[in-house]
Amino acid sequence: MADTKVVNEEELDNEVEDVENDADPSSDQAKKKKRRRRKKKGGANENADEAEKAVDEVSNGLASQKIADGAEENAEEGEGGEGGEGKKRRRKKKKKGSGVKEQTVPPTIPIEELFPDKNFPIGQIMEYSVSDDGRTAKDRYSSEEAKSHDRLQQDLYGELRCAAEAHRQTRQYMQTYIKPGKTMIDICETLESTARGLIKENKLEAGLAFPTGVSINHCAAHYTPNAGDPTVLQEDDVLKVDFGTHIHGHIIDCAFTMTWNPRYDKLLDAVRDATNTGIREAGIDVRLCDVGESIQEVMESYEVELNGKTYKVKSIRNLNGHSIGPYRIHAGKTVPIVKGGEATKMEEGEFYAIETFGSTGKGYVHDDMETSHYMKNFDVGHVPLR
């Protein structure tokens, strides 16, 4: 508008000069010039009015757009207040290509694909107990040298955590799948196929660590149905499921017990409490016999009532936990679950399976039934096959 106004003033000045120079001619010519001046002046005013009108239109348009945007935002917040029943909530579009996968049911996606950044779940970390016998394992939390050494083992820990997560998801699914009426062969085949898929089985690099154990009732451990075994799970059975996974020979050995009759709840509580006690007491420089003594004390503090008779829960003295080595489920050291035993100490860098076995019987097992488990004997020298 400012530029337009300056131009109009210049035109008016030029017209004034024309009038002064042409004062002498006839009145008709003067009238014509006056009409021209009025016409030009009217045109200039019209141009100014049009410019102001255009600015007003733009301002009004911007204000209307702002009001419309505000109304859309209120509509997106959802239905609310009176008269909001007819409004629909606008759904935000999901971004494609996020790359985050979710596990299926039953689980079929390998663990390494669920965690492509290799940040596998860490799980529970137990603190070292403070002892009075000079052991200093608790100082590892404040020792920079020990922390630095642990950081060097991150690749190893990652493989263990990947195998552990495959084990956890497998047993979580199997606890919903296993029910009375299913055959033991069906249970084993389903469990092993699930674990193979999650661990992404690949010859000796990754897979199952040992045959799946599905021991029932008086059979304490190490039973797997052979081909043609017709055994069917019953509602009053006590089922012990024991299986393992591994990556590059780093083995995860873990088991769980299932019952469908609440009268066995105390038996399960005794074994669970004893297992947690053994894990808590384990550590660098701990004597294996001390772990066994703690386990027995907790285990045998429980009682179970069956058919009106009370039974004391006993630790099975000839079944033990054990150390684990690369591709070796029993690496040489045993962790007793009763008082006594070896005074051998746990050492830094070792891996252990803390296993507890509770029974309402005599607390002693013997070999029976068909052979279904096998293990390489690492103490035997070279034996030619031919």
BATI-285011 format. One record per residue (C-alpha): residue in three letters; x negated, y negated, z negated. Coordinates in steps of 0.25 Angstrom, whole numbers, padded with zeros to 4 digits, always signed. Each point is the difference from the previous one (the first is absolute). Layout:
BEGIN
AlaXYZ ...
//
This chain:
BEGIN
Met+0000+0000+0000 Ala-0012-0010-0003 Asp-0005+0002+0014 Thr+0013-0002+0006 Lys+0003-0013-0008 Val-0013-0006+0004 Val+0003+0002+0015 Asn+0013-0006-0001 Glu-0006-0013-0007 Glu-0010-0001+0012 Glu+0012+0001+0010 Leu+0008-0011-0008 Asp-0012-0009+0000 Asn-0002+0001+0015 Glu+0015-0003+0002 Val-0001-0013-0008 Glu-0012-0004+0009 Asp+0008+0002+0012 Val+0012-0008-0005 Glu-0009-0012-0003 Asn-0007+0001+0014 Asp+0014+0001+0007 Ala+0008-0011-0007 Asp+0002-0009+0012 Pro+0007+0010+0010 Ser+0015+0001+0001 Ser+0009+0004-0011 Asp+0004+0013+0007 Gln-0015+0005+0000 Ala-0001-0004-0014 Lys+0013+0008-0003 Lys-0006+0012+0007 Lys-0013-0001-0008 Lys+0008+0000-0013 Arg+0008+0012+0004 Arg-0013+0007+0004 Arg-0006-0004-0014 Arg+0013+0006-0007 Lys-0001+0013+0008 Lys-0015+0002-0003 Lys+0003-0004-0015 Gly+0011+0010-0001 Gly-0008+0011+0006 Ala-0011-0003-0010 Asn+0010+0001-0011 Glu+0006+0013+0006 Asn-0014+0006+0000 Ala-0003-0003-0014 Asp+0014+0006-0004 Glu-0003+0013+0008 Ala-0014+0001-0007 Glu+0006-0001-0014 Lys+0011+0009+0004 Ala-0010+0011+0004 Val-0008-0002-0013 Asp+0013+0002-0008 Glu+0004+0013+0008 Val-0014+0006-0003 Ser+0001-0003-0015 Asn+0015+0005-0001 Gly-0005+0013+0007 Leu-0011+0002-0009 Ala+0009-0002-0012 Ser+0010+0010+0005 Gln-0011+0010+0003 Lys-0005-0001-0015 Ile+0014+0002-0005 Ala+0002+0013+0009 Asp-0013+0005-0005 Gly+0004-0002-0014 Ala+0013+0008+0002 Glu-0007+0012+0006 Glu-0010+0001-0012 Asn+0012+0000-0009 Ala+0007+0011+0008 Glu-0013+0008+0000 Glu+0000+0000-0015 Gly+0012+0009-0001 Glu+0014-0001-0003 Gly+0003-0008-0012 Gly+0011-0009-0006 Glu+0014-0002+0005 Gly+0003+0001+0014 Gly-0013+0008+0003 Glu+0006+0013+0002 Gly+0001-0001+0015 Lys-0015-0004+0001 Lys-0010+0011+0005 Arg-0014+0001-0005 Arg-0010-0002+0010 Arg-0010+0012+0000 Lys-0015-0003+0002 Lys-0007+0008+0011 Lys-0010+0010-0005 Lys-0014-0002+0005 Lys-0005+0011+0009 Gly-0013+0006+0000 Ser-0003-0001-0015 Gly-0007+0013+0000 Val+0005+0004-0014 Lys+0005+0015+0000 Glu+0010+0006-0010 Gln-0001+0015-0003 Thr+0011+0009+0005 Val+0009+0010-0007 Pro-0005+0010+0000 Pro-0014-0006+0000 Thr-0006+0002+0014 Ile-0009-0013+0002 Pro-0015+0003-0004 Ile-0005-0008-0012 Glu-0011-0006+0008 Glu+0010-0006+0010 Leu+0008-0006-0012 Phe-0013-0007-0005 Pro-0008-0004+0012 Asp-0008-0009-0008 Lys-0005+0011-0009 Asn+0006-0006-0013 Phe+0006+0012-0005 Pro+0008+0000-0013 Ile-0010+0001-0012 Gly+0009+0006-0010 Gln-0002+0000-0015 Ile-0014-0003-0006 Met-0003+0006-0013 Glu-0009-0009-0010 Tyr-0012+0007-0007 Ser+0003+0003-0015 Val-0009-0006-0010 Ser-0008+0011-0007 Asp-0008+0000-0013 Asp-0011+0010+0006 Gly-0008-0009+0008 Arg+0006+0001+0013 Thr+0000-0012+0008 Ala+0009+0003+0012 Lys+0010-0012-0004 Asp-0012-0010+0003 Arg+0002+0003+0015 Tyr+0011-0010+0000 Ser-0010-0011-0004 Ser-0012+0005+0007 Glu-0003-0007+0014 Glu-0009+0012+0004 Ala+0011+0010-0003 Lys+0010-0009+0008 Ser-0010-0001+0012 His-0002+0015+0000 Asp+0015+0002+0000 Arg+0002-0010+0012 Leu-0010+0009+0008 Gln+0010+0012-0002 Gln+0012-0007+0006 Asp+0000+0008+0013 Leu+0000+0013-0009 Tyr+0011-0006-0008 Gly+0008-0004+0012 Glu+0000+0014+0005 Leu+0004+0006-0013 Arg+0012-0011-0002 Cys+0005+0004+0014 Ala+0000+0015-0003 Ala+0007-0004-0013 Glu+0011-0008+0007 Ala+0002+0011+0009 His+0002+0010-0012 Arg+0009-0010-0007 Gln+0009-0002+0011 Thr+0001+0015+0003 Arg+0003+0004-0014 Gln+0010-0012-0001 Tyr+0008+0006+0012 Met-0001+0014-0004 Gln+0006-0003-0014 Thr+0013-0004+0008 Tyr-0001+0012+0010 Ile-0003+0011-0010 Lys+0013+0006-0005 Pro+0005+0014-0005 Gly+0004+0009+0011 Lys-0012-0004+0009 Thr-0010+0011+0003 Met-0015-0002-0005 Ile-0005+0002+0015 Asp+0009-0012+0004 Ile-0004-0009-0011 Cys-0015+0003+0003 Glu+0001-0002+0015 Thr+0008-0013-0002 Leu-0010-0005-0010 Glu-0012+0003+0008 Ser+0005-0005+0013 Thr+0004-0013-0007 Ala-0014-0001-0006 Arg-0007+0003+0013 Gly+0007-0011+0007 Leu-0003-0011-0011 Ile-0014+0004-0001 Lys-0002+0001+0015 Glu-0006+0013+0000 Asn-0012+0001+0008 Lys-0008+0013-0001 Leu-0010-0001-0011 Glu+0001-0016-0001 Ala+0013+0000-0006 Gly+0011+0009-0005 Leu+0005+0010-0011 Ala-0010+0003-0011 Phe+0005+0013-0004 Pro+0012+0010+0001 Thr+0013-0006-0006 Gly+0003+0007-0013 Val+0015+0001-0003 Ser+0000+0009-0013 Ile+0013+0003-0007 Asn+0003+0003-0015 His-0010+0010-0006 Cys-0010-0002+0012 Ala-0009-0011-0005 Ala-0007-0004+0012 His-0006+0004+0014 Tyr+0012+0007+0006 Thr+0003-0003+0015 Pro+0010+0008+0008 Asn-0006+0009+0010 Ala+0007+0003+0013 Gly+0013+0007-0002 Asp+0002-0004-0014 Pro+0015-0001-0003 Thr-0001-0007-0013 Val+0011-0011-0002 Leu+0000-0011-0010 Gln+0010+0001-0011 Glu+0007-0010-0009 Asp-0006+0005-0013 Asp-0015+0000+0006 Val-0012-0008-0005 Leu-0007-0003+0013 Lys-0015-0005+0000 Val-0004-0006+0013 Asp-0015-0002+0002 Phe-0006-0005+0013 Gly-0012-0009+0005 Thr-0004-0009+0011 His-0014-0005+0004 Ile-0007-0009+0009 His-0015+0003+0004 Gly+0000+0010-0011 His+0005-0009-0011 Ile+0011+0008-0007 Ile+0012-0005-0007 Asp+0005+0011-0009 Cys+0014-0002-0007 Ala+0012+0008-0004 Phe+0014-0002-0005 Thr+0011+0008-0007 Met+0015+0000+0003 Thr+0011+0006-0008 Trp+0015-0001+0001 Asn+0004+0005-0014 Pro-0001-0011-0010 Arg-0005+0010-0011 Tyr-0014+0000+0006 Asp-0001-0015-0001 Lys-0009+0001-0013 Leu-0009+0010+0007 Leu-0002-0010+0011 Asp-0002-0012-0010 Ala-0011+0008-0007 Val-0008+0003+0013 Arg+0002-0014+0005 Asp-0005-0006-0013 Ala-0012+0009-0001 Thr-0004-0003+0014 Asn+0001-0015-0003 Thr-0009+0002-0012 Gly-0010+0008+0007 Ile-0001-0011+0011 Arg-0001-0011-0011 Glu-0011+0007-0008 Ala-0009+0003+0013 Gly-0011-0008+0004 Ile-0015-0002+0002 Asp-0008+0007-0011 Val+0012+0007-0006 Arg-0002+0014-0005 Leu+0009+0010+0007 Cys+0004+0007-0013 Asp+0005-0013-0006 Val+0010-0002+0012 Gly+0005+0015-0002 Glu+0002-0003-0015 Ser+0008-0012+0002 Ile+0009+0007+0011 Gln+0003+0012-0009 Glu+0003-0009-0012 Val+0011-0007+0008 Met+0005+0012+0007 Glu+0002+0008-0012 Ser+0008-0011-0007 Tyr+0012+0003+0008 Glu+0011+0011-0002 Val+0010+0005+0010 Glu+0014+0007-0004 Leu+0004+0011+0009 Asn+0013+0008-0002 Gly+0000-0004-0015 Lys-0014+0003-0002 Thr-0012-0010-0002 Tyr-0013+0002+0007 Lys-0013-0007-0002 Val-0006-0006+0012 Lys-0014+0006+0002 Ser-0012-0004+0009 Ile-0004+0012+0009 Arg-0014+0001-0004 Asn-0006+0007+0012 Leu+0006-0010+0010 Asn-0008-0013+0001 Gly-0003-0013+0008 His-0012-0001+0008 Ser-0010-0009+0007 Ile+0002-0003+0015 Gly-0011-0001+0011 Pro+0000-0003+0015 Tyr+0008+0011+0006 Arg-0001+0008-0013 Ile+0012+0001-0009 His-0007+0006-0011 Ala-0014-0007-0001 Gly-0006+0007-0012 Lys+0005-0007-0013 Thr+0013+0004-0007 Val+0009-0008-0009 Pro+0006+0008-0011 Ile+0014-0002-0006 Val-0003+0006-0013 Lys-0010-0003-0012 Gly-0014+0005+0002 Gly-0007+0003+0013 Glu-0012-0007+0007 Ala-0006-0012-0006 Thr-0004-0004+0014 Lys+0002-0015+0003 Met+0007-0007+0011 Glu-0009-0008+0009 Glu+0000-0012+0009 Gly+0005+0002+0014 Glu+0007+0013-0003 Phe+0015+0003+0003 Tyr+0009+0009-0008 Ala+0014+0006+0000 Ile+0006-0001-0014 Glu+0009+0012+0000 Thr+0009+0005-0012 Phe+0008+0012-0001 Gly+0011+0002-0011 Ser+0007+0013-0003 Thr+0010+0005-0010 Gly-0007+0014+0001 Lys-0013+0005-0005 Gly-0009-0011+0007 Tyr-0008+0009+0008 Val+0001+0004+0015 His-0004+0012+0008 Asp-0001+0004+0015 Asp+0012+0005+0006 Met+0009+0001+0013 Glu-0005-0001+0014 Thr-0013-0008+0003 Ser+0004-0013+0007 His-0011-0010-0003 Tyr-0014+0000+0005 Met-0013-0008-0002 Lys-0014-0001+0005 Asn-0010+0006-0009 Phe-0011-0011+0000 Asp-0010+0009-0009 Val-0001+0010+0011 Gly-0012-0001+0009 His+0000+0002+0015 Val+0009+0012+0005 Pro-0001+0004+0014 Leu+0013+0002+0007 Arg-0005+0011+0009 
//
